[in-house]
Amino acid sequence: MSPHILIDQALEGVSDQGSQSDIGLLVQELITRLYTDGAITTDEFNHYCKRLMEACQRRKEAS
């Protein structure tokens, strides 16, 4: 499966209020691992980190 699809699905999980509370940390680990493995570029890494930060902020505001 494409790393981009994996990250997109994981980011959708962060938006789900019913998901586990540490989902943001797990997604951060996934993004970092894919970056260090060379599966995504630096620009993609920055893009996904920004999306994760925004999703975590929305989740925090909703709770």
C-alpha angles and dihedrals in degrees: 000000000000116000088229092058091047092052093045091052091047091050089052087056091056089057091054107093089202094062123101118286096243095052092114091059092048092051091048089054091049093051092047093048093050090049095049090047089054095243092124132032128243091257091051090047091054091046093052093044089054091049090049092050091050092047092050091049091051090048091050092049092049094054 
